[in-house]
Amino acid sequence: MAAEPLAVVVTCEHAGNELPIEWTHLFDSPEARDALQSHRGWDIGALDMAGMIARRLSAPLLAWPVSRLLIESNRSLDAPDLFSSFSRGLSDTERAVLVERYYRPYRSSIERLITAMVAMGHRVLHLAVHSCTDELNGVKRELELGLLFDPARLFEVEITGDIRGWFDRHAADYRVRFNEPYLGTDDGLTSFLRTCFPDRAYAGIELEFRQGFLSNPTEAAALAQATATAIEQLRTGLRAA
């Protein structure tokens, strides 16, 4: 079959730990301030990785700078952790304001962009860039990069297989894992967008980079370049399903 153009979109749902001024009072306690500065408040290093990858691929980057401790842009509206322990006590009206002012505009902007690309005849590769702690609940995460995807979607299986295959051949020192440290089918933005677009038109891949590795800017830049190079091959190598 003839090759179809592949369009790449990069997003970063936990890009920062900013708070709109009208909501800063929710985070006045020492506990809340500490949480904001930790991995609970944002994905440390993820925005830098997303920026480097997007620039290398000449892809649009949409990033969410508001802390997930105010409202979690990577969860469904009915998710129990849409609001954190610091914002859960808001009134129904206040929570609705957060949804309409922050949550919906960000997610809708991504959906509109992908819709436009699909309408132009592209197959869309959506890279949602995140970072994870080196250890959780006493368990070390043995990876530098996790590729989170839905094994039931052929397009995503092909893409992640090609990416890991490139690493195996050209950068085998990096530990690249499938669906670690989370499942690609867990609640998230990519899971929602899979319900909006058919398999052959949309692949939503979450990239989970280990934060300890990203703490070295030189090493982080090298991994971002390797990731982007692995993805560049898809523009010429992927064929219509």
Backbone hydrogen bonds, N-H to C=O, Kabsch-Sander energy under -0.5 kcal/mol:
donor,donor_aa,acceptor,acceptor_aa,energy
7,A,5,P,-0.6
7,A,123,R,-2.8
9,V,125,L,-2.5
10,V,60,P,-2.5
11,T,127,L,-2.6
12,C,62,L,-1.9
15,A,12,C,-0.8
15,A,64,W,-1.2
16,G,64,W,-1.0
18,E,65,P,-2.3
23,W,20,P,-2.5
24,T,21,I,-1.1
26,L,23,W,-1.4
27,F,24,T,-2.0
28,D,25,H,-1.0
33,R,29,S,-2.4
34,D,30,P,-2.5
35,A,31,E,-2.3
36,L,32,A,-2.2
37,Q,33,R,-1.4
38,S,34,D,-0.8
38,S,35,A,-0.7
41,G,35,A,-1.0
41,G,38,S,-1.4
42,W,38,S,-0.9
43,D,14,H,-2.4
44,I,42,W,-1.0
46,A,43,D,-1.9
47,L,43,D,-0.5
49,M,45,G,-1.8
50,A,46,A,-2.9
51,G,47,L,-2.7
52,M,48,D,-2.3
53,I,49,M,-2.5
54,A,50,A,-2.7
55,R,51,G,-2.4
56,R,52,M,-2.1
57,L,53,I,-2.0
58,S,54,A,-0.6
58,S,55,R,-0.8
59,A,54,A,-2.5
62,L,10,V,-2.3
63,A,61,L,-0.5
64,W,12,C,-2.8
67,S,18,E,-2.8
68,R,41,G,-1.0
70,L,67,S,-1.7
71,I,67,S,-1.3
72,E,82,L,-2.7
73,S,71,I,-0.8
75,R,72,E,-1.1
79,A,76,S,-1.7
82,L,79,A,-1.6
84,S,69,L,-0.7
87,S,84,S,-0.8
88,R,84,S,-2.1
90,L,87,S,-1.6
95,R,91,S,-2.6
96,A,92,D,-2.1
97,V,93,T,-1.7
98,L,94,E,-1.9
99,V,95,R,-2.1
100,E,96,A,-2.5
101,R,97,V,-2.6
102,Y,98,L,-2.0
103,Y,98,L,-1.7
104,R,99,V,-3.0
106,Y,102,Y,-1.6
107,R,103,Y,-2.1
108,S,104,R,-3.0
109,S,105,P,-1.8
110,I,106,Y,-1.4
111,E,107,R,-2.2
112,R,108,S,-2.7
113,L,109,S,-1.8
114,I,110,I,-2.4
115,T,111,E,-2.5
116,A,112,R,-2.3
117,M,113,L,-2.0
118,V,114,I,-2.6
119,A,115,T,-2.3
120,M,116,A,-1.1
121,G,118,V,-1.8
122,H,117,M,-2.1
123,R,5,P,-2.6
124,V,122,H,-0.5
124,V,201,A,-3.2
125,L,7,A,-3.2
126,H,124,V,-0.7
126,H,203,A,-3.2
127,L,9,V,-3.2
127,L,125,L,-0.6
128,A,126,H,-0.7
128,A,205,I,-2.5
129,V,11,T,-2.9
129,V,127,L,-0.8
130,H,207,L,-3.3
132,C,209,F,-2.4
136,L,139,V,-2.2
139,V,136,L,-1.9
140,K,138,G,-0.6
141,R,134,D,-3.0
142,E,140,K,-0.8
143,L,141,R,-1.8
144,E,175,R,-2.8
145,L,175,R,-2.0
146,G,208,E,-2.6
147,L,177,R,-3.2
148,L,146,G,-0.7
148,L,206,E,-2.8
149,F,147,L,-0.5
153,R,150,D,-2.1
154,L,152,A,-0.7
157,V,153,R,-2.1
158,E,154,L,-2.7
159,I,155,F,-2.2
160,T,156,E,-2.5
161,G,157,V,-2.0
162,D,158,E,-2.2
163,I,159,I,-2.5
164,R,160,T,-2.5
165,G,161,G,-2.1
166,W,162,D,-2.1
167,F,163,I,-2.0
168,D,164,R,-2.6
169,R,165,G,-1.7
170,H,166,W,-2.8
171,A,167,F,-2.3
174,Y,171,A,-1.6
176,V,174,Y,-0.9
177,R,145,L,-2.5
177,R,175,R,-0.5
179,N,147,L,-3.1
184,G,149,F,-0.6
186,D,183,L,-1.6
192,F,188,G,-1.9
193,L,189,L,-2.6
194,R,190,T,-1.7
195,T,191,S,-0.6
195,T,192,F,-1.5
196,C,193,L,-1.2
197,F,193,L,-1.3
201,A,198,P,-1.3
202,Y,198,P,-1.7
203,A,124,V,-2.3
205,I,126,H,-2.9
205,I,203,A,-0.7
206,E,148,L,-2.0
207,L,128,A,-2.5
207,L,205,I,-0.5
208,E,146,G,-2.6
208,E,206,E,-0.6
209,F,130,H,-2.2
209,F,207,L,-0.7
210,R,144,E,-1.4
211,Q,132,C,-3.3
213,F,210,R,-0.5
214,L,210,R,-1.5
215,S,211,Q,-0.8
215,S,212,G,-0.6
216,N,213,F,-1.2
220,A,216,N,-2.8
221,A,217,P,-2.4
222,A,218,T,-1.9
223,L,219,E,-2.3
224,A,220,A,-2.5
225,Q,221,A,-2.3
226,A,222,A,-2.3
227,T,223,L,-2.7
228,A,224,A,-2.5
229,T,225,Q,-2.5
230,A,226,A,-2.4
231,I,227,T,-1.7
232,E,228,A,-2.1
233,Q,229,T,-1.1
234,L,231,I,-1.4
235,R,231,I,-0.5
235,R,232,E,-1.2
236,T,232,E,-0.5
236,T,233,Q,-0.9
237,G,233,Q,-2.0
238,L,234,L,-2.0
240,A,2,A,-0.6
